[in-house]
Amino acid sequence: MLLVAGALIPPLLSMVLVKHQPLLALLFVITGGLNLLAAGVLVFSEKFGVEFAEERKHQPAYKVFLKWSLVAGVIVVMLLATVNDIINLTLSK
């Protein structure tokens, strides 16, 4: 939720969106605000924290492996994209 709210910030900082499509900009603000509100409720909810910690203790080993595999995969893809950009930038000169 925090990532979605953060991803809505760059289009809003581009004043072109606010100037030419104010309703879309308003939708971005409302969506970002609701995402931040929901994340805040979950973070500061003591009951949710206890239930989430209990659920993580009983997670099967394969789910932990899949979670870490996903994180590693995303990092590898990001690194490959960065290397690709660097190569393309150096070859275009």
N, CA, C and O atoms as CSV, one atom per row, in Angstrom:
chain,resi,resn,atom,element,x,y,z
A,1,MET,N,N,0.814,-1.186,0.000
A,1,MET,CA,C,0.000,0.000,0.000
A,1,MET,C,C,0.860,1.254,0.000
A,1,MET,O,O,0.553,2.244,-0.665
A,2,LEU,N,N,1.941,1.186,0.760
A,2,LEU,CA,C,2.825,2.344,0.789
A,2,LEU,C,C,3.520,2.527,-0.556
A,2,LEU,O,O,3.774,3.654,-0.981
A,3,LEU,N,N,3.829,1.410,-1.227
A,3,LEU,CA,C,4.453,1.502,-2.547
A,3,LEU,C,C,3.500,2.124,-3.566
A,3,LEU,O,O,3.911,2.927,-4.403
A,4,VAL,N,N,2.235,1.750,-3.486
A,4,VAL,CA,C,1.247,2.319,-4.408
A,4,VAL,C,C,1.111,3.815,-4.150
A,4,VAL,O,O,1.073,4.612,-5.087
A,5,ALA,N,N,1.040,4.184,-2.894
A,5,ALA,CA,C,0.920,5.609,-2.567
A,5,ALA,C,C,2.163,6.368,-3.034
A,5,ALA,O,O,2.058,7.484,-3.543
A,6,GLY,N,N,3.334,5.764,-2.860
A,6,GLY,CA,C,4.569,6.401,-3.313
A,6,GLY,C,C,4.652,6.496,-4.828
A,6,GLY,O,O,5.199,7.457,-5.369
A,7,ALA,N,N,4.106,5.494,-5.512
A,7,ALA,CA,C,4.144,5.505,-6.977
A,7,ALA,C,C,3.214,6.569,-7.555
A,7,ALA,O,O,3.371,6.957,-8.712
A,8,LEU,N,N,2.267,7.036,-6.784
A,8,LEU,CA,C,1.352,8.067,-7.273
A,8,LEU,C,C,1.924,9.476,-7.137
A,8,LEU,O,O,1.365,10.428,-7.681
A,9,ILE,N,N,3.031,9.612,-6.419
A,9,ILE,CA,C,3.607,10.942,-6.190
A,9,ILE,C,C,4.263,11.527,-7.446
A,9,ILE,O,O,4.000,12.687,-7.763
A,10,PRO,N,N,5.114,10.775,-8.183
A,10,PRO,CA,C,5.782,11.390,-9.353
A,10,PRO,C,C,4.828,11.973,-10.398
A,10,PRO,O,O,5.098,13.061,-10.908
A,11,PRO,N,N,3.718,11.294,-10.741
A,11,PRO,CA,C,2.822,11.949,-11.703
A,11,PRO,C,C,2.227,13.253,-11.168
A,11,PRO,O,O,1.955,14.177,-11.935
A,12,LEU,N,N,2.028,13.324,-9.869
A,12,LEU,CA,C,1.477,14.553,-9.303
A,12,LEU,C,C,2.505,15.674,-9.308
A,12,LEU,O,O,2.154,16.844,-9.460
A,13,LEU,N,N,3.773,15.317,-9.141
A,13,LEU,CA,C,4.811,16.343,-9.163
A,13,LEU,C,C,4.991,16.914,-10.561
A,13,LEU,O,O,5.463,18.038,-10.728
A,14,SER,N,N,4.611,16.130,-11.559
A,14,SER,CA,C,4.608,16.635,-12.920
A,14,SER,C,C,3.362,17.511,-13.055
A,14,SER,O,O,2.243,17.001,-13.100
A,15,MET,N,N,3.551,18.786,-13.118
A,15,MET,CA,C,2.412,19.703,-13.129
A,15,MET,C,C,1.578,19.585,-14.400
A,15,MET,O,O,0.476,20.127,-14.471
A,16,VAL,N,N,2.099,18.878,-15.403
A,16,VAL,CA,C,1.335,18.684,-16.635
A,16,VAL,C,C,0.057,17.913,-16.321
A,16,VAL,O,O,-1.012,18.240,-16.836
A,17,LEU,N,N,0.169,16.895,-15.481
A,17,LEU,CA,C,-1.004,16.094,-15.131
A,17,LEU,C,C,-2.038,16.943,-14.398
A,17,LEU,O,O,-3.229,16.880,-14.701
A,18,VAL,N,N,-1.584,17.724,-13.448
A,18,VAL,CA,C,-2.509,18.547,-12.662
A,18,VAL,C,C,-3.145,19.624,-13.546
A,18,VAL,O,O,-4.322,19.949,-13.389
A,19,LYS,N,N,-2.367,20.166,-14.465
A,19,LYS,CA,C,-2.864,21.253,-15.306
A,19,LYS,C,C,-3.871,20.760,-16.345
A,19,LYS,O,O,-4.899,21.399,-16.569
A,20,HIS,N,N,-3.574,19.621,-16.979
A,20,HIS,CA,C,-4.409,19.162,-18.082
A,20,HIS,C,C,-5.482,18.161,-17.670
A,20,HIS,O,O,-6.501,18.037,-18.349
A,21,GLN,N,N,-5.270,17.453,-16.579
A,21,GLN,CA,C,-6.248,16.449,-16.153
A,21,GLN,C,C,-6.449,16.535,-14.629
A,21,GLN,O,O,-5.975,15.672,-13.891
A,22,PRO,N,N,-7.137,17.555,-14.172
A,22,PRO,CA,C,-7.287,17.746,-12.730
A,22,PRO,C,C,-8.084,16.630,-12.050
A,22,PRO,O,O,-7.831,16.320,-10.886
A,23,LEU,N,N,-9.045,16.021,-12.757
A,23,LEU,CA,C,-9.815,14.937,-12.137
A,23,LEU,C,C,-8.942,13.702,-11.903
A,23,LEU,O,O,-9.074,13.025,-10.884
A,24,LEU,N,N,-8.053,13.415,-12.853
A,24,LEU,CA,C,-7.134,12.296,-12.672
A,24,LEU,C,C,-6.167,12.582,-11.526
A,24,LEU,O,O,-5.837,11.683,-10.752
A,25,ALA,N,N,-5.720,13.814,-11.418
A,25,ALA,CA,C,-4.842,14.192,-10.323
A,25,ALA,C,C,-5.567,14.050,-8.986
A,25,ALA,O,O,-4.984,13.586,-8.006
A,26,LEU,N,N,-6.826,14.446,-8.949
A,26,LEU,CA,C,-7.620,14.301,-7.733
A,26,LEU,C,C,-7.793,12.825,-7.374
A,26,LEU,O,O,-7.731,12.453,-6.202
A,27,LEU,N,N,-8.010,11.989,-8.390
A,27,LEU,CA,C,-8.111,10.543,-8.156
A,27,LEU,C,C,-6.816,9.997,-7.568
A,27,LEU,O,O,-6.855,9.173,-6.654
A,28,PHE,N,N,-5.664,10.447,-8.080
A,28,PHE,CA,C,-4.378,10.016,-7.546
A,28,PHE,C,C,-4.238,10.422,-6.075
A,28,PHE,O,O,-3.773,9.635,-5.251
A,29,VAL,N,N,-4.640,11.647,-5.754
A,29,VAL,CA,C,-4.536,12.128,-4.372
A,29,VAL,C,C,-5.438,11.304,-3.456
A,29,VAL,O,O,-5.021,10.910,-2.367
A,30,ILE,N,N,-6.656,11.045,-3.885
A,30,ILE,CA,C,-7.593,10.274,-3.064
A,30,ILE,C,C,-7.090,8.842,-2.888
A,30,ILE,O,O,-7.118,8.312,-1.778
A,31,THR,N,N,-6.628,8.210,-3.971
A,31,THR,CA,C,-6.116,6.842,-3.891
A,31,THR,C,C,-4.898,6.772,-2.975
A,31,THR,O,O,-4.797,5.876,-2.137
A,32,GLY,N,N,-3.984,7.707,-3.133
A,32,GLY,CA,C,-2.803,7.729,-2.281
A,32,GLY,C,C,-3.164,7.934,-0.815
A,32,GLY,O,O,-2.599,7.284,0.065
A,33,GLY,N,N,-4.097,8.831,-0.555
A,33,GLY,CA,C,-4.529,9.076,0.824
A,33,GLY,C,C,-5.184,7.856,1.450
A,33,GLY,O,O,-4.915,7.524,2.604
A,34,LEU,N,N,-6.051,7.183,0.682
A,34,LEU,CA,C,-6.700,5.980,1.210
A,34,LEU,C,C,-5.696,4.854,1.455
A,34,LEU,O,O,-5.818,4.115,2.432
A,35,ASN,N,N,-4.707,4.720,0.571
A,35,ASN,CA,C,-3.672,3.708,0.783
A,35,ASN,C,C,-2.859,4.008,2.039
A,35,ASN,O,O,-2.562,3.104,2.820
A,36,LEU,N,N,-2.501,5.272,2.233
A,36,LEU,CA,C,-1.759,5.636,3.446
A,36,LEU,C,C,-2.598,5.422,4.697
A,36,LEU,O,O,-2.083,4.974,5.721
A,37,LEU,N,N,-3.877,5.735,4.621
A,37,LEU,CA,C,-4.769,5.528,5.761
A,37,LEU,C,C,-4.873,4.043,6.105
A,37,LEU,O,O,-4.776,3.666,7.273
A,38,ALA,N,N,-5.070,3.202,5.090
A,38,ALA,CA,C,-5.173,1.760,5.329
A,38,ALA,C,C,-3.872,1.200,5.887
A,38,ALA,O,O,-3.897,0.368,6.794
A,39,ALA,N,N,-2.737,1.643,5.358
A,39,ALA,CA,C,-1.443,1.176,5.866
A,39,ALA,C,C,-1.251,1.612,7.312
A,39,ALA,O,O,-0.751,0.840,8.130
A,40,GLY,N,N,-1.645,2.842,7.635
A,40,GLY,CA,C,-1.528,3.318,9.007
A,40,GLY,C,C,-2.396,2.530,9.969
A,40,GLY,O,O,-1.965,2.214,11.078
A,41,VAL,N,N,-3.606,2.211,9.561
A,41,VAL,CA,C,-4.496,1.416,10.412
A,41,VAL,C,C,-3.881,0.046,10.673
A,41,VAL,O,O,-3.901,-0.439,11.805
A,42,LEU,N,N,-3.335,-0.577,9.634
A,42,LEU,CA,C,-2.734,-1.901,9.801
A,42,LEU,C,C,-1.465,-1.846,10.650
A,42,LEU,O,O,-1.240,-2.721,11.486
A,43,VAL,N,N,-0.643,-0.831,10.441
A,43,VAL,CA,C,0.611,-0.739,11.190
A,43,VAL,C,C,0.349,-0.494,12.674
A,43,VAL,O,O,1.008,-1.085,13.530
A,44,PHE,N,N,-0.600,0.366,12.974
A,44,PHE,CA,C,-0.829,0.727,14.369
A,44,PHE,C,C,-1.892,-0.127,15.056
A,44,PHE,O,O,-2.230,0.124,16.213
A,45,SER,N,N,-2.418,-1.123,14.366
A,45,SER,CA,C,-3.390,-2.021,14.967
A,45,SER,C,C,-2.651,-3.124,15.725
A,45,SER,O,O,-1.950,-3.941,15.126
A,46,GLU,N,N,-2.817,-3.136,17.037
A,46,GLU,CA,C,-2.114,-4.122,17.866
A,46,GLU,C,C,-2.611,-5.537,17.565
A,46,GLU,O,O,-1.818,-6.476,17.509
A,47,LYS,N,N,-3.898,-5.686,17.375
A,47,LYS,CA,C,-4.458,-7.006,17.091
A,47,LYS,C,C,-3.902,-7.553,15.781
A,47,LYS,O,O,-3.560,-8.733,15.695
A,48,PHE,N,N,-3.809,-6.700,14.760
A,48,PHE,CA,C,-3.258,-7.135,13.477
A,48,PHE,C,C,-1.802,-7.560,13.634
A,48,PHE,O,O,-1.380,-8.560,13.053
A,49,GLY,N,N,-1.040,-6.810,14.410
A,49,GLY,CA,C,0.370,-7.146,14.630
A,49,GLY,C,C,0.539,-8.500,15.288
A,49,GLY,O,O,1.401,-9.285,14.894
A,50,VAL,N,N,-0.280,-8.775,16.288
A,50,VAL,CA,C,-0.205,-10.068,16.983
A,50,VAL,C,C,-0.605,-11.195,16.038
A,50,VAL,O,O,0.069,-12.224,15.981
A,51,GLU,N,N,-1.688,-11.014,15.302
A,51,GLU,CA,C,-2.145,-12.048,14.374
A,51,GLU,C,C,-1.129,-12.280,13.258
A,51,GLU,O,O,-0.895,-13.421,12.859
A,52,PHE,N,N,-0.533,-11.219,12.760
A,52,PHE,CA,C,0.441,-11.345,11.681
A,52,PHE,C,C,1.692,-12.073,12.164
A,52,PHE,O,O,2.229,-12.923,11.454
A,53,ALA,N,N,2.157,-11.741,13.371
A,53,ALA,CA,C,3.338,-12.417,13.923
A,53,ALA,C,C,3.054,-13.894,14.144
A,53,ALA,O,O,3.912,-14.738,13.884
A,54,GLU,N,N,1.874,-14.207,14.613
A,54,GLU,CA,C,1.504,-15.607,14.840
A,54,GLU,C,C,1.430,-16.368,13.513
A,54,GLU,O,O,1.857,-17.519,13.421
A,55,GLU,N,N,0.893,-15.721,12.508
A,55,GLU,CA,C,0.789,-16.357,11.186
A,55,GLU,C,C,2.171,-16.626,10.593
A,55,GLU,O,O,2.392,-17.664,9.970
A,56,ARG,N,N,3.096,-15.695,10.788
A,56,ARG,CA,C,4.450,-15.886,10.252
A,56,ARG,C,C,5.180,-17.028,10.944
A,56,ARG,O,O,6.005,-17.700,10.325
A,57,LYS,N,N,4.888,-17.253,12.216
A,57,LYS,CA,C,5.536,-18.359,12.938
A,57,LYS,C,C,5.121,-19.705,12.358
A,57,LYS,O,O,5.903,-20.656,12.367
A,58,HIS,N,N,3.905,-19.786,11.859
A,58,HIS,CA,C,3.374,-21.057,11.380
A,58,HIS,C,C,3.444,-21.189,9.858
A,58,HIS,O,O,2.789,-22.054,9.277
A,59,GLN,N,N,4.233,-20.338,9.219
A,59,GLN,CA,C,4.364,-20.409,7.769
A,59,GLN,C,C,5.170,-21.638,7.370
A,59,GLN,O,O,6.203,-21.920,7.977
A,60,PRO,N,N,4.714,-22.377,6.356
A,60,PRO,CA,C,5.505,-23.504,5.866
A,60,PRO,C,C,6.831,-23.029,5.266
A,60,PRO,O,O,6.956,-21.884,4.833
A,61,ALA,N,N,7.803,-23.920,5.248
A,61,ALA,CA,C,9.137,-23.559,4.760
A,61,ALA,C,C,9.108,-23.141,3.291
A,61,ALA,O,O,9.865,-22.260,2.885
A,62,TYR,N,N,8.239,-23.766,2.492
A,62,TYR,CA,C,8.224,-23.421,1.069
A,62,TYR,C,C,7.735,-21.992,0.839
A,62,TYR,O,O,8.165,-21.340,-0.112
A,63,LYS,N,N,6.841,-21.499,1.698
A,63,LYS,CA,C,6.372,-20.122,1.537
A,63,LYS,C,C,7.484,-19.131,1.860
A,63,LYS,O,O,7.618,-18.102,1.197
A,64,VAL,N,N,8.276,-19.441,2.873
A,64,VAL,CA,C,9.412,-18.579,3.209
A,64,VAL,C,C,10.397,-18.565,2.040
A,64,VAL,O,O,10.919,-17.516,1.663
A,65,PHE,N,N,10.644,-19.758,1.470
A,65,PHE,CA,C,11.547,-19.858,0.320
A,65,PHE,C,C,11.007,-19.073,-0.870
A,65,PHE,O,O,11.756,-18.353,-1.530
A,66,LEU,N,N,9.714,-19.206,-1.147
A,66,LEU,CA,C,9.114,-18.474,-2.266
A,66,LEU,C,C,9.181,-16.965,-2.059
A,66,LEU,O,O,9.406,-16.210,-3.004
A,67,LYS,N,N,8.986,-16.534,-0.819
A,67,LYS,CA,C,9.046,-15.101,-0.525
A,67,LYS,C,C,10.444,-14.555,-0.798
A,67,LYS,O,O,10.598,-13.516,-1.439
A,68,TRP,N,N,11.462,-15.264,-0.307
A,68,TRP,CA,C,12.833,-14.812,-0.515
A,68,TRP,C,C,13.237,-14.940,-1.979
A,68,TRP,O,O,14.020,-14.133,-2.479
A,69,SER,N,N,12.708,-15.952,-2.671
A,69,SER,CA,C,12.997,-16.112,-4.101
A,69,SER,C,C,12.420,-14.945,-4.897
A,69,SER,O,O,13.057,-14.441,-5.822
A,70,LEU,N,N,11.222,-14.521,-4.536
A,70,LEU,CA,C,10.611,-13.377,-5.208
A,70,LEU,C,C,11.437,-12.116,-4.995
A,70,LEU,O,O,11.672,-11.360,-5.937
A,71,VAL,N,N,11.873,-11.887,-3.775
A,71,VAL,CA,C,12.687,-10.699,-3.480
A,71,VAL,C,C,13.991,-10.757,-4.271
A,71,VAL,O,O,14.405,-9.764,-4.869
A,72,ALA,N,N,14.639,-11.928,-4.271
A,72,ALA,CA,C,15.891,-12.077,-5.015
A,72,ALA,C,C,15.657,-11.894,-6.511
A,72,ALA,O,O,16.471,-11.272,-7.193
A,73,GLY,N,N,14.562,-12.424,-7.019
A,73,GLY,CA,C,14.253,-12.278,-8.441
A,73,GLY,C,C,14.040,-10.830,-8.837
A,73,GLY,O,O,14.521,-10.392,-9.882
A,74,VAL,N,N,13.323,-10.087,-8.010
A,74,VAL,CA,C,13.084,-8.668,-8.302
A,74,VAL,C,C,14.404,-7.905,-8.297
A,74,VAL,O,O,14.629,-7.047,-9.151
A,75,ILE,N,N,15.272,-8.210,-7.346
A,75,ILE,CA,C,16.576,-7.533,-7.276
A,75,ILE,C,C,17.403,-7.851,-8.507
A,75,ILE,O,O,18.033,-6.958,-9.074
A,76,VAL,N,N,17.412,-9.109,-8.933
A,76,VAL,CA,C,18.179,-9.500,-10.121
A,76,VAL,C,C,17.640,-8.783,-11.359
A,76,VAL,O,O,18.417,-8.285,-12.174
A,77,VAL,N,N,16.320,-8.730,-11.503
A,77,VAL,CA,C,15.731,-8.042,-12.661
A,77,VAL,C,C,16.092,-6.561,-12.641
A,77,VAL,O,O,16.394,-5.984,-13.686
A,78,MET,N,N,16.064,-5.940,-11.464
A,78,MET,CA,C,16.426,-4.530,-11.367
A,78,MET,C,C,17.888,-4.317,-11.744
A,78,MET,O,O,18.216,-3.355,-12.439
A,79,LEU,N,N,18.763,-5.204,-11.292
A,79,LEU,CA,C,20.184,-5.091,-11.631
A,79,LEU,C,C,20.404,-5.276,-13.130
A,79,LEU,O,O,21.190,-4.549,-13.737
A,80,LEU,N,N,19.713,-6.244,-13.726
A,80,LEU,CA,C,19.845,-6.457,-15.170
A,80,LEU,C,C,19.341,-5.250,-15.960
A,80,LEU,O,O,19.948,-4.864,-16.959
A,81,ALA,N,N,18.247,-4.662,-15.520
A,81,ALA,CA,C,17.732,-3.472,-16.195
A,81,ALA,C,C,18.706,-2.306,-16.070
A,81,ALA,O,O,18.879,-1.535,-17.014
A,82,THR,N,N,19.337,-2.177,-14.919
A,82,THR,CA,C,20.316,-1.112,-14.719
A,82,THR,C,C,21.530,-1.319,-15.610
A,82,THR,O,O,22.012,-0.373,-16.234
A,83,VAL,N,N,22.026,-2.545,-15.674
A,83,VAL,CA,C,23.171,-2.849,-16.543
A,83,VAL,C,C,22.801,-2.598,-17.998
A,83,VAL,O,O,23.605,-2.056,-18.757
A,84,ASN,N,N,21.601,-2.983,-18.390
A,84,ASN,CA,C,21.146,-2.738,-19.759
A,84,ASN,C,C,21.112,-1.247,-20.067
A,84,ASN,O,O,21.531,-0.826,-21.146
A,85,ASP,N,N,20.617,-0.450,-19.130
A,85,ASP,CA,C,20.594,1.005,-19.345
A,85,ASP,C,C,22.002,1.574,-19.467
A,85,ASP,O,O,22.268,2.426,-20.315
A,86,ILE,N,N,22.905,1.091,-18.609
A,86,ILE,CA,C,24.297,1.592,-18.663
A,86,ILE,C,C,24.927,1.237,-19.994
A,86,ILE,O,O,25.598,2.071,-20.603
A,87,ILE,N,N,24.724,0.012,-20.455
A,87,ILE,CA,C,25.302,-0.400,-21.743
A,87,ILE,C,C,24.720,0.433,-22.873
A,87,ILE,O,O,25.458,0.898,-23.742
A,88,ASN,N,N,23.415,0.627,-22.874
A,88,ASN,CA,C,22.783,1.422,-23.938
A,88,ASN,C,C,23.232,2.877,-23.913
A,88,ASN,O,O,23.389,3.498,-24.964
A,89,LEU,N,N,23.437,3.419,-22.724
A,89,LEU,CA,C,23.899,4.803,-22.631
A,89,LEU,C,C,25.326,4.950,-23.129
A,89,LEU,O,O,25.657,5.931,-23.795
A,90,THR,N,N,26.179,3.972,-22.806
A,90,THR,CA,C,27.573,4.072,-23.237
A,90,THR,C,C,27.705,3.816,-24.747
A,90,THR,O,O,28.585,4.387,-25.390
A,91,LEU,N,N,26.855,2.979,-25.309
A,91,LEU,CA,C,26.929,2.697,-26.744
A,91,LEU,C,C,26.332,3.826,-27.579
A,91,LEU,O,O,26.675,3.974,-28.751
A,92,SER,N,N,25.450,4.616,-26.994
A,92,SER,CA,C,24.799,5.676,-27.764
A,92,SER,C,C,25.682,6.911,-27.914
A,92,SER,O,O,25.347,7.813,-28.681
A,93,LYS,N,N,26.787,6.969,-27.207
A,93,LYS,CA,C,27.664,8.149,-27.283
A,93,LYS,C,C,28.534,8.124,-28.492
A,93,LYS,O,O,29.326,9.042,-28.702
